[in-house]
Amino acid sequence: MAEKDRYRLDKILANSGIGSRREIKAIVKAKRVLVNGVVAKDADMQVRLSTDTIEVDGSPVLFREYIYLLMNKPQGVLSATEDNHGEVVVDLLRPEHQIFKPFPVGRLDKDTEGLLLLTNDGKLAHELLAPKKHVAKTYYAQISGEVTAEDGRAFAQGVVLDDGYKTLPGELHIIRSGAQSEIKLTIYEGKFHQVKRMFAAVGKKVTYLKRLTMGTLQLDDALAPGEYRELTVAELAMLAGKEAPEANNCGKTVMR
């Protein structure tokens, strides 16, 4: 097994957006890649990131292992990496991001919109999804039926779902109450269809659902459904529980 600091040349070049594995093999064969100033002979050669230098057509290559994407997931798209019958969120990514093989952190229902994080960083994903972490997630929803203060008190105590599971306490904020209500709800777990099932438990139906936050991440209002961008340095630092830089301009390019 290769040391952690050592990677195959074609993996490094692919993760740097140079091209597909097949394209990189052709680039290497054409003698366009230098490692430590010497023409690379094989695309699968091992390169040590801490000491070796790589150039393609005379330009240095900077390698990164992980990618972090903030998406405004649209309705009708599955939170998955592949599906035999429908479009998945990975299909919305540009090729230079697909090569990192990111996956959605958690799931949003097919008909649910809003914040979705995609990454290939399994450790961070585990931190956000681990049940014991109780990561807060806030949703905006439109409800068929009058949402009342009594519903808020029920949610604050935890409600019993259709399978007998009692949820953790949630925080319900009523924006508008009537035959068609609008609310925001913060929950601290991620059970299957949880928001819809919580309202079903109090006799009401969710007709529209959108996730606004996950942990420290907030949905970017500049992102239309289906658009995404890379996390900023500050967002990533806060998500990882580190002190955020005072300022940065990284990651603001919207991808369509």
C-alpha positions in Angstrom: 0.0 0.0 0.0 1.3 3.5 -0.9 2.2 5.9 1.9 -0.4 8.5 2.6 1.9 11.2 1.1 2.2 9.2 -2.1 -0.4 9.0 -4.9 -0.6 7.8 -8.5 0.3 10.5 -11.0 -3.0 10.1 -12.9 -5.0 10.5 -9.7 -3.2 13.7 -8.9 -3.7 15.1 -12.4 -7.4 14.0 -12.4 -8.1 15.7 -9.1 -6.4 18.8 -10.4 -8.8 19.1 -13.3 -6.3 18.2 -16.0 -8.6 15.6 -17.6 -10.0 12.1 -17.3 -7.8 9.1 -16.6 -7.8 8.2 -20.3 -6.9 11.8 -21.3 -4.1 11.9 -18.8 -2.6 8.7 -20.1 -2.4 10.3 -23.5 -0.9 13.5 -22.1 1.8 11.5 -20.3 2.5 9.4 -23.5 2.9 12.7 -25.4 5.7 13.6 -22.9 3.8 16.7 -21.7 4.2 15.9 -18.0 7.3 16.5 -15.9 7.9 15.1 -12.4 10.9 16.9 -10.7 11.9 18.2 -14.1 12.0 14.8 -15.7 9.5 13.5 -18.3 7.1 11.1 -16.7 7.0 7.7 -18.3 4.0 6.1 -16.7 0.6 7.6 -15.7 0.5 5.2 -12.7 3.8 6.2 -11.3 3.9 7.1 -7.6 4.5 10.7 -6.7 5.3 12.1 -3.2 3.2 15.3 -2.7 5.4 16.7 0.1 8.6 16.8 -2.0 7.9 16.2 -5.7 6.9 18.8 -8.3 4.6 18.2 -11.2 4.3 20.3 -14.4 2.0 19.9 -17.4 2.9 21.9 -20.5 5.3 23.9 -18.4 2.6 24.9 -15.7 2.9 23.7 -12.1 0.1 21.4 -10.9 -1.4 21.9 -7.4 -3.1 18.8 -6.0 -6.0 18.7 -3.6 -7.6 15.6 -2.3 -11.0 16.8 -1.1 -13.8 18.9 -2.5 -16.7 20.6 -0.7 -19.7 21.8 -2.7 -22.8 23.7 -1.5 -25.8 23.0 -3.7 -29.3 24.3 -3.8 -30.9 21.0 -4.6 -33.9 21.3 -7.0 -37.1 19.3 -6.8 -37.2 16.1 -8.9 -33.6 15.2 -8.4 -32.5 12.3 -6.2 -29.9 12.8 -3.4 -27.7 10.0 -4.7 -24.6 9.3 -6.8 -26.4 7.0 -9.2 -29.9 5.7 -10.1 -31.2 3.6 -12.9 -34.4 5.5 -13.4 -33.8 9.2 -12.6 -31.5 12.2 -12.4 -29.2 12.4 -9.4 -27.5 15.4 -7.8 -24.1 14.3 -9.1 -25.4 14.7 -12.6 -25.7 18.4 -12.0 -22.0 18.8 -11.4 -19.4 20.0 -13.9 -16.9 17.4 -15.1 -14.0 19.0 -13.2 -16.0 18.4 -10.0 -17.4 15.0 -10.9 -13.8 13.6 -11.1 -13.5 14.0 -7.3 -16.4 11.5 -7.0 -18.3 13.6 -4.4 -21.4 12.2 -2.6 -24.3 13.9 -0.9 -24.0 14.3 2.9 -27.3 13.0 4.0 -30.4 13.0 1.9 -33.2 15.3 0.9 -36.4 13.8 -0.5 -36.8 13.9 -4.2 -39.5 16.6 -4.0 -37.5 18.7 -1.4 -35.4 21.7 -2.3 -32.5 23.4 -0.5 -29.2 23.1 1.1 -27.2 19.9 0.2 -23.5 19.4 0.9 -21.5 17.2 -1.5 -18.0 16.1 -0.7 -15.6 13.2 -1.0 -14.4 13.8 2.6 -15.8 10.7 4.4 -14.5 11.8 7.8 -16.4 15.2 7.7 -19.5 13.5 6.4 -19.5 11.1 9.3 -19.1 14.0 11.7 -22.2 15.7 10.3 -24.3 12.5 10.0 -23.4 10.7 13.2 -26.6 10.5 15.3 -24.8 11.3 18.5 -23.7 14.7 17.1 -27.3 16.1 16.9 -26.4 18.5 14.1 -29.1 21.1 13.7 -31.0 21.3 10.5 -33.5 24.1 9.7 -36.3 23.8 7.2 -38.8 26.2 5.7 -42.2 24.5 4.9 -45.6 25.2 3.6 -48.3 23.3 5.5 -51.9 22.3 4.5 -53.7 23.1 7.8 -53.5 25.6 10.6 -50.3 25.3 12.5 -50.8 26.4 16.1 -48.9 27.1 19.3 -50.1 23.7 20.5 -48.1 22.2 17.6 -45.1 24.1 18.7 -45.4 22.8 22.3 -45.8 19.2 20.9 -42.7 19.6 18.8 -40.7 21.0 21.7 -41.4 17.8 23.7 -40.9 15.5 20.7 -43.7 13.8 18.8 -44.3 10.1 18.2 -44.0 9.1 14.6 -46.0 6.5 12.7 -43.5 3.7 13.6 -43.6 4.5 17.3 -40.3 6.5 17.4 -40.4 9.6 19.6 -38.3 12.4 18.0 -35.9 14.7 19.8 -37.4 18.1 20.7 -37.7 20.4 17.7 -38.0 24.2 17.5 -41.1 25.4 15.5 -41.4 29.0 14.4 -44.8 29.9 12.8 -44.4 32.5 10.1 -48.1 32.4 9.0 -51.0 30.4 10.4 -54.1 29.6 8.4 -55.6 27.1 6.1 -52.2 27.2 4.4 -49.5 27.8 6.9 -45.8 28.7 6.6 -43.2 27.7 9.2 -39.6 27.1 10.0 -38.6 24.0 11.9 -35.2 23.1 13.4 -34.6 19.5 14.2 -31.5 17.7 15.5 -31.7 14.3 13.8 -32.4 13.0 10.3 -35.0 10.3 10.3 -36.6 9.2 7.0 -39.1 11.9 5.9 -38.9 13.3 9.4 -40.4 16.8 8.9 -43.3 15.4 6.9 -43.9 12.6 9.4 -43.7 15.1 12.3 -46.5 17.2 10.8 -48.5 14.1 9.9 -48.3 13.2 13.6 -50.2 16.4 14.5 -52.7 15.9 11.7 -51.2 18.2 9.0 -49.5 17.8 5.6 -46.3 19.3 4.2 -46.9 20.6 0.7 -43.5 22.3 0.2 -40.2 21.7 1.9 -36.8 23.5 1.7 -33.7 23.0 3.8 -32.1 26.3 4.9 -29.3 25.2 7.2 -27.2 22.3 8.2 -24.9 22.8 11.2 -23.1 26.1 10.5 -23.8 26.0 6.8 -26.5 28.2 5.4 -28.2 28.1 2.0 -26.7 30.7 -0.3 -29.6 32.9 -1.6 -27.6 33.6 -4.8 -27.9 29.9 -5.8 -30.9 29.1 -7.9 -32.3 25.5 -7.7 -29.7 23.3 -9.4 -26.8 25.7 -8.9 -23.9 25.1 -6.6 -20.5 26.5 -5.5 -17.5 25.4 -3.5 -17.5 26.2 0.2 -15.6 29.3 1.2 -12.5 28.9 3.5 -14.5 30.4 6.3 -17.5 28.0 5.8 -15.3 25.0 5.7 -13.4 26.1 8.9 -16.6 26.6 10.8 -18.0 23.4 9.6 -14.9 21.6 10.8 -15.2 23.4 14.2 -12.1 25.5 13.6 -11.7 29.3 13.9 -12.7 30.9 10.7 -10.4 33.3 8.8 -11.4 37.0 9.0 -11.8 37.3 5.3 -11.6 35.2 2.2 -12.9 35.3 -1.4 -12.6 31.6 -2.1 -15.5 29.5 -3.5 -17.9 32.2 -4.6 -18.2 31.1 -8.3 -21.7 29.8 -8.9 -21.8 26.6 -11.0 -24.7 25.9 -13.3 
